[in-house]
Amino acid sequence: MSQTPYKILIMGASYGSLLAVKLALAGHTVKLVCLPAEAELINQEGAIVRMPVKGRDGLVEIDSRKLPGKISAGGTTDFNPADFDLIALAMQEPQYRSPGVRELLDAVAKSKVPCMSIMNMPPLPYLARIPGIEADACRDCFTDPTVWDSFDPALLTLCSPDPQAFRPPEDKVNVLQVRLPTNFKAARFASDAHTAILRKLAADIEAVRFEVDGAKIELPVKLKVHDSVFVPLAKWCMLLAGNYRCVQKDSVRPIKDAVHGDIEASRAVYNWVFKLCLSLGADEKDLVPFEKYAAAALSLGSPSSAARALAAGATNIERVDRLVQTVARQKGMQSDAVDEVVALVDGWLAKNRSK
């Protein structure tokens, strides 16, 4: 437990509440930026996270009101970024250009407080930290690239949002359910001092034991800090082989079916993205082997959030598919399967926008 709790601001309260609860369990103070109805509910009834724990039946429920650290929530104008030790970005990439959010993000950049993104889509300034990627050539993969222009790449890191979680439709918006309780994997910051904050948070989360029925148990979903800037890119292979391949011409399918419907096709896409990451400078140990991912995908019985958003009529989603295609072109690489995914997503977006 920290002597002095860190103060952490998290932009986005759906996925962000998972990280928030883990941090509050470890005694830290977390403020969530979210919509007014969400903020009111979290402040009154807490943030509720339910997760599976190995060796136990059912789900373990964590109520943020009963934790050693404090979680509270507010809107985009309720917080001054300079008051915090660390800021986490947990919204979907298209949301950062929304009125209010955009101004807060700019204030975050100008505050010079270290910032950790837990988006699938790496923010533009993070791409600038990766040797072998020409970040400026990737601008058209972003909904609005200008929102990132005030950031110093040295103050931004990326954390792979590997745990799978969703808001159960039958519950209130302060409830989050974890489907796949894997770890958050963060790359270090450029500076040792900022990286030390992450390592301290990781150690505090690791040390926590949570009481259930009188027994103190270890909860899954840890924060792991890595020296390699490539570790969070391991998610790219998974997104291209699974999440984006949920999108079909006129329908969407579960991740499990996208991966296991034609396992060899999935393996080929996965290994092609894997090879792309190696060509940028990643080490094999930074990445996740296909077999391990395919086994995890068996438990993912619903379509990815990107596919669900398209099916619900979204006019913008995170375009990691297009980003991977663009970065590959910089390396002289091309994949028919990836080109097809990009074309399908483009088609859905065009159809949704025309409505």
C-alpha positions as CSV (number, residue, x, y, z in Angstrom):
1,M,0.0,0.0,0.0
2,S,1.4,3.4,-0.9
3,Q,2.5,5.7,1.9
4,T,0.9,8.6,0.0
5,P,-1.9,7.5,-2.4
6,Y,-1.5,8.7,-6.0
7,K,-4.2,10.8,-7.5
8,I,-5.3,9.4,-10.8
9,L,-7.7,10.9,-13.4
10,I,-9.3,8.4,-15.8
11,M,-11.1,9.7,-18.9
12,G,-13.9,7.2,-19.5
13,A,-15.9,5.3,-16.9
14,S,-17.0,2.1,-18.6
15,Y,-13.8,0.3,-19.3
16,G,-12.0,2.8,-17.1
17,S,-13.9,1.7,-14.0
18,L,-12.1,-1.7,-14.1
19,L,-8.7,0.1,-13.8
20,A,-10.2,2.5,-11.3
21,V,-11.4,-0.3,-9.0
22,K,-8.0,-2.1,-9.1
23,L,-6.3,1.2,-8.2
24,A,-8.8,2.0,-5.4
25,L,-8.3,-1.6,-4.0
26,A,-4.7,-0.7,-3.7
27,G,-5.5,2.5,-1.8
28,H,-5.2,5.2,-4.5
29,T,-7.6,8.1,-5.2
30,V,-9.3,7.9,-8.6
31,K,-11.5,10.5,-10.4
32,L,-13.5,9.3,-13.4
33,V,-14.6,11.6,-16.2
34,C,-17.9,10.5,-17.7
35,L,-21.5,11.5,-18.7
36,P,-23.6,13.2,-16.1
37,A,-26.0,10.3,-15.5
38,E,-23.0,7.9,-15.0
39,A,-21.2,10.3,-12.7
40,E,-24.3,10.8,-10.5
41,L,-24.8,7.0,-10.2
42,I,-21.1,6.3,-9.5
43,N,-21.1,9.0,-6.8
44,Q,-24.3,7.7,-5.2
45,E,-24.0,3.9,-5.6
46,G,-20.3,3.3,-6.4
47,A,-18.6,1.7,-9.3
48,I,-19.5,-2.0,-9.3
49,V,-17.1,-4.5,-11.0
50,R,-17.9,-8.2,-11.3
51,M,-15.2,-10.7,-12.3
52,P,-14.5,-14.4,-12.5
53,V,-11.9,-15.8,-10.2
54,K,-10.1,-19.0,-10.8
55,G,-11.3,-21.8,-8.5
56,R,-14.5,-20.0,-7.5
57,D,-18.0,-20.4,-8.9
58,G,-19.9,-17.4,-10.2
59,L,-18.5,-13.8,-10.1
60,V,-16.8,-11.9,-7.3
61,E,-18.4,-8.4,-6.9
62,I,-16.3,-5.4,-5.9
63,D,-18.1,-2.3,-4.7
64,S,-15.9,0.8,-4.9
65,R,-17.6,2.3,-1.8
66,K,-16.0,-0.4,0.4
67,L,-12.4,0.0,-0.8
68,P,-9.4,1.6,0.9
69,G,-9.0,4.1,-1.9
70,K,-11.7,6.6,-3.1
71,I,-13.4,6.7,-6.5
72,S,-15.6,9.6,-7.5
73,A,-16.8,10.9,-10.9
74,G,-17.6,14.1,-12.7
75,G,-17.8,15.8,-16.1
76,T,-15.2,17.2,-18.4
77,T,-15.0,20.6,-16.7
78,D,-14.9,19.3,-13.1
79,F,-11.2,18.5,-12.9
80,N,-7.9,20.2,-13.4
81,P,-5.4,17.8,-15.0
82,A,-2.5,19.5,-13.2
83,D,-3.8,18.2,-9.9
84,F,-3.0,14.6,-10.7
85,D,0.0,12.3,-10.7
86,L,-1.1,10.2,-13.7
87,I,-3.9,10.4,-16.2
88,A,-5.4,7.4,-18.0
89,L,-7.3,7.6,-21.3
90,A,-10.0,5.0,-21.4
91,M,-12.5,6.3,-24.0
92,Q,-12.8,5.0,-27.5
93,E,-10.6,7.0,-29.9
94,P,-13.5,8.8,-31.8
95,Q,-14.8,10.2,-28.5
96,Y,-11.8,12.5,-28.0
97,R,-13.0,14.9,-30.6
98,S,-16.4,15.4,-28.8
99,P,-17.1,18.9,-27.4
100,G,-15.8,19.1,-23.8
101,V,-13.7,16.0,-24.1
102,R,-11.5,17.6,-26.7
103,E,-10.8,20.6,-24.5
104,L,-10.0,18.4,-21.5
105,L,-7.7,16.3,-23.6
106,D,-5.8,19.4,-24.7
107,A,-5.6,20.5,-21.1
108,V,-4.2,17.1,-20.2
109,A,-1.5,17.4,-22.9
110,K,-0.6,20.9,-21.7
111,S,-0.5,19.9,-18.0
112,K,2.6,17.8,-18.7
113,V,1.3,15.1,-16.3
114,P,2.3,11.6,-17.5
115,C,-0.6,10.0,-19.4
116,M,-1.3,6.3,-20.1
117,S,-3.7,5.3,-22.8
118,I,-5.7,2.1,-22.4
119,M,-7.3,2.3,-25.9
120,N,-7.0,-0.3,-28.6
121,M,-6.0,2.5,-30.9
122,P,-2.6,3.8,-29.9
123,P,-2.7,7.6,-29.8
124,L,-0.7,9.3,-32.5
125,P,2.0,10.6,-30.1
126,Y,2.7,7.0,-28.9
127,L,3.2,5.9,-32.5
128,A,5.9,8.6,-32.6
129,R,7.8,6.7,-29.8
130,I,8.0,3.5,-32.0
131,P,11.1,3.3,-34.1
132,G,10.1,2.2,-37.6
133,I,6.7,3.9,-37.7
134,E,6.2,7.1,-39.5
135,A,3.5,8.6,-37.3
136,D,2.6,11.5,-39.5
137,A,1.7,9.1,-42.3
138,C,-0.9,7.5,-40.0
139,R,-2.9,10.6,-39.3
140,D,-5.8,9.7,-41.6
141,C,-6.4,6.5,-39.5
142,F,-7.7,8.7,-36.7
143,T,-11.2,10.2,-36.5
144,D,-9.6,13.6,-35.7
145,P,-5.8,13.5,-35.5
146,T,-5.6,17.2,-34.4
147,V,-6.8,16.4,-30.9
148,W,-3.3,14.8,-30.3
149,D,-1.2,17.7,-31.5
150,S,-0.4,19.2,-28.1
151,F,1.1,16.0,-26.6
152,D,4.8,15.4,-26.0
153,P,5.3,11.8,-27.0
154,A,7.7,11.3,-24.0
155,L,4.8,11.9,-21.6
156,L,2.4,9.4,-23.2
157,T,2.5,5.6,-22.9
158,L,0.2,2.8,-24.0
159,C,-1.3,0.0,-22.0
160,S,-2.8,-2.9,-23.8
161,P,-6.5,-3.3,-22.7
162,D,-6.3,-7.1,-22.8
163,P,-9.0,-7.8,-20.1
164,Q,-12.4,-8.1,-21.8
165,A,-15.3,-6.4,-20.0
166,F,-18.7,-5.2,-20.9
167,R,-21.7,-3.3,-19.3
168,P,-24.5,-5.9,-18.8
169,P,-27.5,-4.5,-20.6
170,E,-29.9,-5.5,-17.8
171,D,-27.8,-3.6,-15.1
172,K,-27.4,0.1,-14.3
173,V,-24.5,2.0,-16.1
174,N,-22.3,1.8,-13.0
175,V,-21.9,-2.0,-13.3
176,L,-19.1,-3.5,-15.4
177,Q,-18.6,-7.3,-15.9
178,V,-15.3,-8.8,-16.7
179,R,-15.5,-11.6,-19.3
180,L,-11.7,-12.4,-19.7
181,P,-9.7,-11.4,-16.6
182,T,-6.2,-11.0,-18.2
183,N,-3.7,-8.3,-17.3
184,F,-3.2,-4.7,-18.4
185,K,0.2,-4.6,-20.1
186,A,1.8,-1.1,-20.1
187,A,4.9,0.1,-21.9
188,R,7.3,2.2,-19.8
189,F,7.4,6.0,-20.1
190,A,10.5,7.7,-21.6
191,S,11.4,8.9,-18.2
192,D,12.4,6.7,-15.2
193,A,10.6,8.9,-12.8
194,H,7.2,8.5,-14.6
195,T,7.9,4.8,-15.1
196,A,8.4,4.5,-11.3
197,I,4.8,5.6,-10.8
198,L,3.6,2.8,-13.0
199,R,5.8,0.2,-11.3
200,K,4.6,1.4,-7.8
201,L,0.9,1.1,-8.9
202,A,1.7,-2.4,-10.4
203,A,3.3,-3.5,-7.1
204,D,0.4,-2.1,-5.0
205,I,-2.2,-3.9,-7.2
206,E,-0.2,-7.1,-7.0
207,A,-0.1,-7.0,-3.2
208,V,-3.8,-6.6,-2.6
209,R,-5.9,-9.4,-1.2
210,F,-9.7,-9.1,-1.3
211,E,-12.0,-10.5,1.4
212,V,-14.8,-12.9,0.1
213,D,-16.8,-15.0,2.6
214,G,-14.2,-14.4,5.3
215,A,-11.3,-15.6,3.1
216,K,-8.6,-13.2,1.6
217,I,-8.2,-14.0,-2.0
218,E,-6.0,-12.7,-4.9
219,L,-8.0,-11.1,-7.7
220,P,-7.1,-11.3,-11.4
221,V,-6.4,-8.4,-13.7
222,K,-3.0,-7.0,-12.7
223,L,-1.0,-4.1,-14.2
224,K,2.3,-5.3,-15.7
225,V,4.9,-2.8,-16.8
226,H,7.3,-3.6,-19.6
227,D,10.5,-1.9,-20.9
228,S,9.6,-2.6,-24.5
229,V,7.4,-0.1,-26.4
230,F,6.2,-3.0,-28.5
231,V,4.4,-5.0,-25.8
232,P,1.0,-3.2,-26.1
233,L,1.2,-3.9,-29.9
234,A,0.6,-7.6,-29.2
235,K,-3.1,-6.6,-29.2
236,W,-2.8,-5.8,-32.9
237,C,-2.6,-9.5,-33.9
238,M,-5.7,-10.3,-31.8
239,L,-7.7,-7.4,-33.1
240,L,-7.0,-8.2,-36.7
241,A,-7.5,-12.0,-36.4
242,G,-10.5,-11.7,-34.1
243,N,-12.2,-8.4,-33.3
244,Y,-12.3,-6.9,-36.8
245,R,-13.1,-10.2,-38.5
246,C,-16.4,-10.3,-36.5
247,V,-17.5,-7.8,-39.2
248,Q,-19.0,-9.5,-42.2
249,K,-20.7,-8.0,-45.3
250,D,-24.3,-7.8,-43.8
251,S,-23.9,-9.1,-40.3
252,V,-21.6,-9.5,-37.3
253,R,-20.4,-12.6,-35.6
254,P,-18.9,-13.5,-32.2
255,I,-15.1,-13.3,-31.7
256,K,-15.1,-17.1,-31.1
257,D,-16.6,-17.7,-34.5
258,A,-14.4,-15.2,-36.2
259,V,-11.3,-17.0,-34.9
260,H,-12.4,-20.6,-34.9
261,G,-14.8,-20.6,-37.9
262,D,-11.7,-21.0,-40.1
263,I,-8.7,-21.4,-37.8
264,E,-6.1,-21.5,-40.6
265,A,-7.3,-18.2,-42.0
266,S,-7.2,-16.7,-38.5
267,R,-3.7,-18.1,-37.9
268,A,-2.5,-16.6,-41.2
269,V,-3.8,-13.1,-40.4
270,Y,-2.5,-13.3,-36.8
271,N,1.0,-14.4,-38.0
272,W,1.1,-11.8,-40.7
273,V,0.5,-9.0,-38.1
274,F,3.0,-10.8,-35.8
275,K,5.6,-10.6,-38.6
276,L,4.8,-6.9,-39.1
277,C,5.4,-6.2,-35.4
278,L,8.8,-8.1,-35.6
279,S,9.7,-6.0,-38.7
280,L,9.2,-2.8,-36.6
281,G,11.6,-4.1,-34.0
282,A,9.5,-6.1,-31.6
283,D,11.0,-9.2,-30.0
284,E,9.0,-12.5,-30.2
285,K,8.8,-12.4,-26.4
286,D,6.9,-9.1,-26.5
287,L,4.1,-10.8,-28.4
288,V,1.5,-13.5,-27.7
289,P,1.6,-16.8,-29.6
290,F,-1.5,-17.6,-31.8
291,E,-2.3,-20.8,-29.8
292,K,-2.6,-18.8,-26.5
293,Y,-4.9,-16.2,-28.2
294,A,-7.0,-18.9,-29.9
295,A,-7.6,-20.7,-26.6
296,A,-8.7,-17.4,-25.0
297,A,-11.0,-16.6,-27.9
298,L,-13.1,-19.7,-27.1
299,S,-14.6,-17.8,-24.2
300,L,-15.5,-14.8,-26.3
301,G,-19.1,-15.6,-27.3
302,S,-20.2,-12.2,-28.5
303,P,-19.1,-9.8,-31.3
304,S,-16.3,-7.3,-30.6
305,S,-17.2,-3.8,-29.4
306,A,-16.2,-2.5,-32.9
307,A,-18.6,-4.9,-34.6
308,R,-21.4,-4.2,-32.2
309,A,-20.9,-0.5,-32.7
310,L,-21.1,-0.8,-36.5
311,A,-24.2,-3.0,-36.2
312,A,-25.8,-0.3,-34.0
313,G,-25.2,2.4,-36.6
314,A,-22.0,4.0,-35.5
315,T,-20.5,6.5,-37.9
316,N,-17.0,6.3,-36.4
317,I,-15.1,3.5,-34.7
318,E,-11.5,2.9,-33.8
319,R,-9.6,2.0,-37.0
320,V,-6.8,-0.3,-35.8
321,D,-7.5,-2.3,-39.0
322,R,-6.6,0.7,-41.1
323,L,-3.7,1.6,-38.9
324,V,-2.1,-1.8,-39.3
325,Q,-2.7,-1.7,-43.0
326,T,-1.0,1.7,-43.2
327,V,2.0,0.8,-41.1
328,A,2.4,-2.4,-43.1
329,R,2.6,-0.4,-46.3
330,Q,5.4,1.7,-44.8
331,K,7.2,-1.7,-44.4
332,G,6.4,-2.9,-47.9
333,M,3.9,-5.5,-46.6
334,Q,0.4,-6.3,-47.8
335,S,-2.3,-8.8,-46.9
336,D,-5.4,-9.5,-48.9
337,A,-7.2,-10.6,-45.8
338,V,-6.4,-7.4,-44.0
339,D,-7.4,-5.3,-47.1
340,E,-10.7,-7.2,-47.1
341,V,-11.3,-6.4,-43.4
342,V,-10.6,-2.7,-44.0
343,A,-12.9,-2.6,-47.0
344,L,-15.7,-4.3,-45.0
345,V,-15.4,-1.8,-42.2
346,D,-15.3,1.1,-44.7
347,G,-18.5,-0.2,-46.3
348,W,-20.4,-0.4,-42.9
349,L,-19.3,3.1,-42.0
350,A,-20.3,4.5,-45.4
351,K,-23.7,2.8,-45.1
352,N,-24.2,4.1,-41.5
353,R,-23.1,7.6,-42.5
354,S,-25.5,7.7,-45.5
355,K,-28.4,7.0,-43.1
